Amino acid sequence: MGLSEKEAKAQGIPYRLFKIPMGAVMRATTFSETRGFLKALVEVDGDRILGFIGFGVGVGEVLSSVQIAMTAGLSYTVLRDAVLTHPTLVEGLIPLFSSVASAHNVRDARLTRASVMR
């Protein structure tokens, strides 16, 4: 939902990538279904969620929460800092958005903006 990594790269949009395996989601481990991942793209110069994808048991439930946050223009930190019901798959958003993000397209986007400003 939203931008994929491929689309962000093609459009030169810088982003931070948050990604965790489903094994990091407590509810997935209680189901013994730890195959898959949660992944989110967040803007570099702000905290808005640009895209989300997940693969694994019950990811549709998680997707709905992220979709509401994206529609409302909420910061990813709202989901990270929320007290979410336990045990649920949605609480997997806390370790996802608490993980260390890797930056992508940042240098290229800044170089492009700098050349436009000249």
OpenMM code with the backbone's topology and positions (N, CA, C; nanometers):
from openmm import Vec3, app, unit

residues = "MET GLY LEU SER GLU LYS GLU ALA LYS ALA GLN GLY ILE PRO TYR ARG LEU PHE LYS ILE PRO MET GLY ALA VAL MET ARG ALA THR THR PHE SER GLU THR ARG GLY PHE LEU LYS ALA LEU VAL GLU VAL ASP GLY ASP ARG ILE LEU GLY PHE ILE GLY PHE GLY VAL GLY VAL GLY GLU VAL LEU SER SER VAL GLN ILE ALA MET THR ALA GLY LEU SER TYR THR VAL LEU ARG ASP ALA VAL LEU THR HIS PRO THR LEU VAL GLU GLY LEU ILE PRO LEU PHE SER SER VAL ALA SER ALA HIS ASN VAL ARG ASP ALA ARG LEU THR ARG ALA SER VAL MET ARG".split()
positions = [
    Vec3(0.0855, -0.1159, 0.0000),
    Vec3(0.0000, 0.0000, 0.0000),
    Vec3(0.0902, 0.1223, 0.0000),
    Vec3(0.0533, 0.2249, -0.0753),
    Vec3(0.1392, 0.3423, -0.0871),
    Vec3(0.2525, 0.3134, -0.1834),
    Vec3(0.3660, 0.3780, -0.1603),
    Vec3(0.4822, 0.3594, -0.2479),
    Vec3(0.5574, 0.2314, -0.2150),
    Vec3(0.6042, 0.1653, -0.3200),
    Vec3(0.6953, 0.0527, -0.3013),
    Vec3(0.8379, 0.1076, -0.3097),
    Vec3(0.9345, 0.0266, -0.2719),
    Vec3(1.0742, 0.0703, -0.2839),
    Vec3(1.1080, 0.1006, -0.4290),
    Vec3(1.0625, 0.0155, -0.5186),
    Vec3(1.0902, 0.0328, -0.6618),
    Vec3(1.0335, 0.1657, -0.7113),
    Vec3(0.9098, 0.1980, -0.6712),
    Vec3(0.8469, 0.3240, -0.7136),
    Vec3(0.9194, 0.4447, -0.6542),
    Vec3(0.9585, 0.4365, -0.5287),
    Vec3(1.0304, 0.5474, -0.4644),
    Vec3(1.1638, 0.5718, -0.5334),
    Vec3(1.2345, 0.4644, -0.5648),
    Vec3(1.3637, 0.4773, -0.6343),
    Vec3(1.3440, 0.5374, -0.7727),
    Vec3(1.2449, 0.4881, -0.8462),
    Vec3(1.2191, 0.5375, -0.9819),
    Vec3(1.1826, 0.6859, -0.9828),
    Vec3(1.1131, 0.7316, -0.8785),
    Vec3(1.0720, 0.8715, -0.8689),
    Vec3(1.1747, 0.9591, -0.7970),
    Vec3(1.2855, 0.8978, -0.7528),
    Vec3(1.3894, 0.9721, -0.6830),
    Vec3(1.3459, 1.0241, -0.5464),
    Vec3(1.2530, 0.9550, -0.4846),
    Vec3(1.2026, 0.9967, -0.3528),
    Vec3(1.2891, 0.9330, -0.2445),
    Vec3(1.3536, 1.0147, -0.1627),
    Vec3(1.4328, 0.9573, -0.0535),
    Vec3(1.3411, 0.9009, 0.0545),
    Vec3(1.3854, 0.7928, 0.1170),
    Vec3(1.3027, 0.7298, 0.2197),
    Vec3(1.3900, 0.6549, 0.3194),
    Vec3(1.3315, 0.6330, 0.4355),
    Vec3(1.3908, 0.5449, 0.5360),
    Vec3(1.3139, 0.4142, 0.5312),
    Vec3(1.3865, 0.3038, 0.5355),
    Vec3(1.3242, 0.1724, 0.5284),
    Vec3(1.3303, 0.1052, 0.6649),
    Vec3(1.2134, 0.0707, 0.7178),
    Vec3(1.2020, -0.0069, 0.8400),
    Vec3(1.1597, -0.1475, 0.7990),
    Vec3(1.2283, -0.2493, 0.8515),
    Vec3(1.1914, -0.3869, 0.8151),
    Vec3(1.2253, -0.4803, 0.9306),
    Vec3(1.1296, -0.5677, 0.9620),
    Vec3(1.1532, -0.6714, 1.0625),
    Vec3(1.0961, -0.8038, 1.0128),
    Vec3(1.1535, -0.9143, 1.0572),
    Vec3(1.0948, -1.0447, 1.0250),
    Vec3(0.9711, -1.0683, 1.1120),
    Vec3(0.8807, -1.1497, 1.0653),
    Vec3(0.7607, -1.1802, 1.1440),
    Vec3(0.7963, -1.2487, 1.2760),
    Vec3(0.9135, -1.3069, 1.2848),
    Vec3(0.9585, -1.3661, 1.4091),
    Vec3(0.9739, -1.2642, 1.5214),
    Vec3(0.9819, -1.1350, 1.4858),
    Vec3(0.9923, -1.0282, 1.5859),
    Vec3(0.8550, -0.9848, 1.6374),
    Vec3(0.7486, -1.0400, 1.5795),
    Vec3(0.6116, -1.0074, 1.6205),
    Vec3(0.5651, -1.1169, 1.7170),
    Vec3(0.5448, -1.0788, 1.8425),
    Vec3(0.5131, -1.1791, 1.9452),
    Vec3(0.3935, -1.2668, 1.9097),
    Vec3(0.2890, -1.2078, 1.8555),
    Vec3(0.1682, -1.2861, 1.8242),
    Vec3(0.1967, -1.3882, 1.7149),
    Vec3(0.2799, -1.3536, 1.6189),
    Vec3(0.3168, -1.4487, 1.5131),
    Vec3(0.3910, -1.5680, 1.5725),
    Vec3(0.4728, -1.5434, 1.6734),
    Vec3(0.5438, -1.6551, 1.7365),
    Vec3(0.4479, -1.7445, 1.8149),
    Vec3(0.3425, -1.6859, 1.8736),
    Vec3(0.2456, -1.7702, 1.9453),
    Vec3(0.1661, -1.8581, 1.8496),
    Vec3(0.1546, -1.8135, 1.7248),
    Vec3(0.0896, -1.8935, 1.6210),
    Vec3(0.1868, -1.9947, 1.5587),
    Vec3(0.3146, -1.9831, 1.5941),
    Vec3(0.4218, -2.0619, 1.5302),
    Vec3(0.4231, -2.0375, 1.3797),
    Vec3(0.3953, -1.9143, 1.3413),
    Vec3(0.3925, -1.8729, 1.2007),
    Vec3(0.4854, -1.7524, 1.1850),
    Vec3(0.6140, -1.7770, 1.1843),
    Vec3(0.7109, -1.6671, 1.1824),
    Vec3(0.7677, -1.6395, 1.0433),
    Vec3(0.7133, -1.7032, 0.9421),
    Vec3(0.7582, -1.6739, 0.8058),
    Vec3(0.7036, -1.5387, 0.7626),
    Vec3(0.7856, -1.4598, 0.6967),
    Vec3(0.7412, -1.3323, 0.6427),
    Vec3(0.8092, -1.2139, 0.7067),
    Vec3(0.7540, -1.0956, 0.6806),
    Vec3(0.8157, -0.9706, 0.7252),
    Vec3(0.7141, -0.8577, 0.7274),
    Vec3(0.7505, -0.7487, 0.7924),
    Vec3(0.6790, -0.6214, 0.7853),
    Vec3(0.7801, -0.5194, 0.7367),
    Vec3(0.7391, -0.4317, 0.6471),
    Vec3(0.8301, -0.3329, 0.5902),
    Vec3(0.7549, -0.2027, 0.5674),
    Vec3(0.8190, -0.0906, 0.6016),
    Vec3(0.7565, 0.0402, 0.5820),
    Vec3(0.8581, 0.1394, 0.5282),
    Vec3(0.8114, 0.2251, 0.4386),
    Vec3(0.8908, 0.3365, 0.3877),
    Vec3(0.8396, 0.4636, 0.4540),
    Vec3(0.9313, 0.5427, 0.5082),
    Vec3(0.8975, 0.6672, 0.5768),
    Vec3(0.9796, 0.7787, 0.5148),
    Vec3(0.9193, 0.8961, 0.4986),
    Vec3(0.9914, 1.0077, 0.4381),
    Vec3(1.1146, 1.0423, 0.5208),
    Vec3(1.2187, 1.0928, 0.4539),
    Vec3(1.3454, 1.1263, 0.5191),
    Vec3(1.3352, 1.2573, 0.5951),
    Vec3(1.2731, 1.3568, 0.5347),
    Vec3(1.2671, 1.4900, 0.5948),
    Vec3(1.1442, 1.5101, 0.6826),
    Vec3(1.0792, 1.4012, 0.7210),
    Vec3(0.9602, 1.4076, 0.8050),
    Vec3(0.9335, 1.2692, 0.8606),
    Vec3(0.8147, 1.2481, 0.9107),
    Vec3(0.7816, 1.1204, 0.9728),
    Vec3(0.6600, 1.0522, 0.9113),
    Vec3(0.6179, 1.1011, 0.7941),
    Vec3(0.5000, 1.0447, 0.7287),
    Vec3(0.5325, 0.9099, 0.6663),
    Vec3(0.4399, 0.8159, 0.6760),
    Vec3(0.4568, 0.6835, 0.6158),
    Vec3(0.4253, 0.6944, 0.4666),
    Vec3(0.5198, 0.6531, 0.3836),
    Vec3(0.5023, 0.6592, 0.2384),
    Vec3(0.4482, 0.5289, 0.1805),
    Vec3(0.4805, 0.4177, 0.2447),
    Vec3(0.4360, 0.2891, 0.1945),
    Vec3(0.4525, 0.1804, 0.2984),
    Vec3(0.3783, 0.0731, 0.2810),
    Vec3(0.3838, -0.0393, 0.3742),
    Vec3(0.3544, -0.1674, 0.2988),
    Vec3(0.4289, -0.2707, 0.3334),
    Vec3(0.3999, -0.4036, 0.2800),
    Vec3(0.4325, -0.5051, 0.3888),
    Vec3(0.3557, -0.6093, 0.3911),
    Vec3(0.3815, -0.7167, 0.4852),
    Vec3(0.3478, -0.8485, 0.4213),
    Vec3(0.4170, -0.9503, 0.4641),
    Vec3(0.3905, -1.0855, 0.4168),
    Vec3(0.3959, -1.1764, 0.5376),
    Vec3(0.2883, -1.2436, 0.5650),
    Vec3(0.2847, -1.3348, 0.6783),
    Vec3(0.1437, -1.3516, 0.7295),
    Vec3(0.1319, -1.4301, 0.8337),
    Vec3(0.0024, -1.4604, 0.8920),
    Vec3(-0.0659, -1.3331, 0.9419),
    Vec3(-0.1899, -1.3111, 0.9002),
    Vec3(-0.2711, -1.2008, 0.9507),
    Vec3(-0.2243, -1.0608, 0.9192),
    Vec3(-0.1399, -1.0452, 0.8190),
    Vec3(-0.0857, -0.9122, 0.7889),
    Vec3(-0.1950, -0.8134, 0.7471),
    Vec3(-0.3064, -0.8627, 0.6980),
    Vec3(-0.4166, -0.7739, 0.6614),
    Vec3(-0.4651, -0.6905, 0.7787),
    Vec3(-0.4616, -0.7475, 0.8971),
    Vec3(-0.5011, -0.6728, 1.0174),
    Vec3(-0.4054, -0.5564, 1.0425),
    Vec3(-0.2779, -0.5823, 1.0240),
    Vec3(-0.1757, -0.4789, 1.0444),
    Vec3(-0.1895, -0.3707, 0.9371),
    Vec3(-0.2125, -0.4134, 0.8154),
    Vec3(-0.2274, -0.3217, 0.7021),
    Vec3(-0.3366, -0.2186, 0.7271),
    Vec3(-0.4469, -0.2613, 0.7837),
    Vec3(-0.5575, -0.1688, 0.8096),
    Vec3(-0.5166, -0.0554, 0.9028),
    Vec3(-0.4420, -0.0874, 1.0063),
    Vec3(-0.3967, 0.0156, 1.1003),
    Vec3(-0.3029, 0.1153, 1.0329),
    Vec3(-0.2125, 0.0641, 0.9507),
    Vec3(-0.1193, 0.1523, 0.8803),
    Vec3(-0.1947, 0.2379, 0.7786),
    Vec3(-0.2931, 0.1789, 0.7131),
    Vec3(-0.3729, 0.2523, 0.6149),
    Vec3(-0.4446, 0.3700, 0.6800),
    Vec3(-0.5000, 0.3495, 0.7978),
    Vec3(-0.5667, 0.4588, 0.8693),
    Vec3(-0.4666, 0.5680, 0.9036),
    Vec3(-0.3490, 0.5288, 0.9522),
    Vec3(-0.2450, 0.6270, 0.9863),
    Vec3(-0.2021, 0.7057, 0.8629),
    Vec3(-0.1860, 0.6375, 0.7502),
    Vec3(-0.1448, 0.7046, 0.6262),
    Vec3(-0.2539, 0.7996, 0.5774),
    Vec3(-0.3778, 0.7558, 0.5807),
    Vec3(-0.4901, 0.8387, 0.5360),
    Vec3(-0.5016, 0.9654, 0.6202),
    Vec3(-0.4766, 0.9516, 0.7501),
    Vec3(-0.4856, 1.0657, 0.8418),
    Vec3(-0.3593, 1.1522, 0.8396),
    Vec3(-0.2557, 1.1072, 0.7681),
    Vec3(-0.1312, 1.1834, 0.7630),
    Vec3(-0.0541, 1.1803, 0.8939),
    Vec3(-0.0749, 1.0746, 0.9718),
    Vec3(-0.0081, 1.0636, 1.1013),
    Vec3(0.1381, 1.0238, 1.0855),
    Vec3(0.2180, 1.0622, 1.1825),
    Vec3(0.3580, 1.0241, 1.1889),
    Vec3(0.3690, 0.8761, 1.2238),
    Vec3(0.4747, 0.8136, 1.1748),
    Vec3(0.4972, 0.6738, 1.2119),
    Vec3(0.5179, 0.6602, 1.3625),
    Vec3(0.5607, 0.7675, 1.4272),
    Vec3(0.5863, 0.7622, 1.5709),
    Vec3(0.4571, 0.7445, 1.6513),
    Vec3(0.3441, 0.7829, 1.5936),
    Vec3(0.2159, 0.7613, 1.6612),
    Vec3(0.1928, 0.6110, 1.6781),
    Vec3(0.2210, 0.5339, 1.5747),
    Vec3(0.2063, 0.3884, 1.5832),
    Vec3(0.3146, 0.3275, 1.6717),
    Vec3(0.4360, 0.3787, 1.6600),
    Vec3(0.5466, 0.3266, 1.7408),
    Vec3(0.5217, 0.3451, 1.8905),
    Vec3(0.4662, 0.4608, 1.9276),
    Vec3(0.4502, 0.4958, 2.0680),
    Vec3(0.3136, 0.4578, 2.1266),
    Vec3(0.2269, 0.4019, 2.0441),
    Vec3(0.0926, 0.3657, 2.0905),
    Vec3(0.0982, 0.2461, 2.1861),
    Vec3(0.0031, 0.2428, 2.2747),
    Vec3(-0.0146, 0.1247, 2.3601),
    Vec3(-0.1180, 0.0389, 2.2872),
    Vec3(-0.0699, -0.0642, 2.2196),
    Vec3(-0.1560, -0.1479, 2.1371),
    Vec3(-0.1945, -0.2750, 2.2128),
    Vec3(-0.3110, -0.3266, 2.1798),
    Vec3(-0.3630, -0.4457, 2.2459),
    Vec3(-0.2658, -0.5620, 2.2342),
    Vec3(-0.2514, -0.6361, 2.3446),
    Vec3(-0.1609, -0.7498, 2.3482),
    Vec3(-0.2409, -0.8738, 2.3847),
    Vec3(-0.2231, -0.9837, 2.3226),
    Vec3(-0.1350, -1.0079, 2.2092),
    Vec3(-0.2109, -0.9932, 2.0771),
    Vec3(-0.1614, -0.9111, 1.9895),
    Vec3(-0.2191, -0.8957, 1.8556),
    Vec3(-0.1059, -0.8834, 1.7545),
    Vec3(-0.1385, -0.9046, 1.6295),
    Vec3(-0.0399, -0.8855, 1.5239),
    Vec3(-0.0087, -0.7374, 1.5043),
    Vec3(-0.1078, -0.6513, 1.5309),
    Vec3(-0.0902, -0.5070, 1.5134),
    Vec3(0.0216, -0.4540, 1.6031),
    Vec3(0.0399, -0.5144, 1.7196),
    Vec3(0.1458, -0.4657, 1.8064),
    Vec3(0.2843, -0.4886, 1.7446),
    Vec3(0.2916, -0.5619, 1.6353),
    Vec3(0.4159, -0.5759, 1.5598),
    Vec3(0.4642, -0.4437, 1.5020),
    Vec3(0.3748, -0.3436, 1.4961),
    Vec3(0.4152, -0.2113, 1.4469),
    Vec3(0.5138, -0.1441, 1.5429),
    Vec3(0.5068, -0.1805, 1.6704),
    Vec3(0.5983, -0.1198, 1.7676),
    Vec3(0.7427, -0.1624, 1.7398),
    Vec3(0.7734, -0.2925, 1.7303),
    Vec3(0.9117, -0.3270, 1.6959),
    Vec3(0.9514, -0.2834, 1.5550),
    Vec3(0.8553, -0.2815, 1.4623),
    Vec3(0.8872, -0.2355, 1.3274),
    Vec3(0.9382, -0.0920, 1.3302),
    Vec3(0.8598, -0.0023, 1.3893),
    Vec3(0.8971, 0.1389, 1.3876),
    Vec3(0.9981, 0.1757, 1.4961),
    Vec3(1.0349, 0.0786, 1.5799),
    Vec3(1.1421, 0.0994, 1.6772),
    Vec3(1.2752, 0.0474, 1.6239),
    Vec3(1.2713, -0.0252, 1.5130),
    Vec3(1.3941, -0.0791, 1.4547),
    Vec3(1.4746, 0.0332, 1.3903),
    Vec3(1.5990, 0.0031, 1.3594),
    Vec3(1.6860, 0.1024, 1.2954),
    Vec3(1.6532, 0.1063, 1.1470),
    Vec3(1.6227, 0.2242, 1.0983),
    Vec3(1.5874, 0.2400, 0.9563),
    Vec3(1.7131, 0.2634, 0.8744),
    Vec3(1.7106, 0.2159, 0.7517),
    Vec3(1.8192, 0.2451, 0.6582),
    Vec3(1.7693, 0.3490, 0.5584),
    Vec3(1.8561, 0.4446, 0.5239),
    Vec3(1.8184, 0.5535, 0.4325),
    Vec3(1.8478, 0.5134, 0.2885),
    Vec3(1.7597, 0.5538, 0.1978),
    Vec3(1.7736, 0.5220, 0.0552),
    Vec3(1.7435, 0.6455, -0.0278),
    Vec3(1.8187, 0.6636, -0.1374),
    Vec3(1.7996, 0.7740, -0.2322),
    Vec3(1.8253, 0.9116, -0.1712),
    Vec3(1.8803, 0.9176, -0.0523),
    Vec3(1.8973, 1.0467, 0.0149),
    Vec3(1.9984, 1.1329, -0.0573),
    Vec3(2.1151, 1.0800, -0.0843),
    Vec3(2.2211, 1.1567, -0.1501),
    Vec3(2.1763, 1.2016, -0.2893),
    Vec3(2.1202, 1.1105, -0.3677),
    Vec3(2.0756, 1.1429, -0.5030),
    Vec3(1.9701, 1.2530, -0.5026),
    Vec3(1.8753, 1.2448, -0.4110),
    Vec3(1.7679, 1.3444, -0.4037),
    Vec3(1.8237, 1.4802, -0.3634),
    Vec3(1.9178, 1.4830, -0.2709),
    Vec3(1.9754, 1.6104, -0.2277),
    Vec3(2.0585, 1.6715, -0.3380),
    Vec3(2.1307, 1.5889, -0.4141),
    Vec3(2.2085, 1.6406, -0.5273),
    Vec3(2.1157, 1.6985, -0.6332),
    Vec3(2.0060, 1.6318, -0.6599),
    Vec3(1.9084, 1.6789, -0.7585),
    Vec3(1.8488, 1.8124, -0.7143),
    Vec3(1.8105, 1.8238, -0.5870),
    Vec3(1.7544, 1.9493, -0.5367),
    Vec3(1.8559, 2.0620, -0.5421),
    Vec3(1.9815, 2.0315, -0.5111),
    Vec3(2.0869, 2.1324, -0.5120),
    Vec3(2.1107, 2.1830, -0.6534),
    Vec3(2.1082, 2.0930, -0.7526),
    Vec3(2.1297, 2.1367, -0.8905),
    Vec3(2.0119, 2.2179, -0.9428),
    Vec3(1.8918, 2.1912, -0.8957),
    Vec3(1.7736, 2.2674, -0.9368),
    Vec3(1.7793, 2.4080, -0.8782),
    Vec3(1.8333, 2.4210, -0.7580),
    Vec3(1.8375, 2.5501, -0.6902),
    Vec3(1.9425, 2.6450, -0.7509),
    Vec3(2.0375, 2.5898, -0.8260),
    Vec3(2.1430, 2.6741, -0.8864),
    Vec3(2.0948, 2.7567, -1.0006),
] * unit.nanometer
topology = app.Topology()
chain = topology.addChain("A")
for resn in residues:
    res = topology.addResidue(resn, chain)
    for name in ("N", "CA", "C"):
        topology.addAtom(name, app.Element.getBySymbol(name[0]), res)
